[in-house]
């Protein structure tokens, strides 16, 4: 009777060990898949941010060029106004 009990306990232990191994194996695989999916999502988000930063950099450079151009035009117009005011004063005094 003791032999049968030992055999039954051994069989239960082996089956339980195999079941536990499958459980933990599946659990680790799911965790790996979740981490892999999260890593992929993080990379996608990072790539989107990088492309947005590049787009904004290009827009900034274009805006800076426009500001420089407009600053030059304002300076030119100021000089013209000064000259016209001087000419106007000269004509008034004639």
Secondary structure, DSSP 8 states (H G I E B T S, - for coil): -HHHHHHHHHHHHHHHHHHHHHHHHHHHHHHHHHHHHHHHHHHHHHHHHHHHHHHHHHHHHHHHHHHHHHHHHHHHHHHHHHHHHHHHHHHHH-
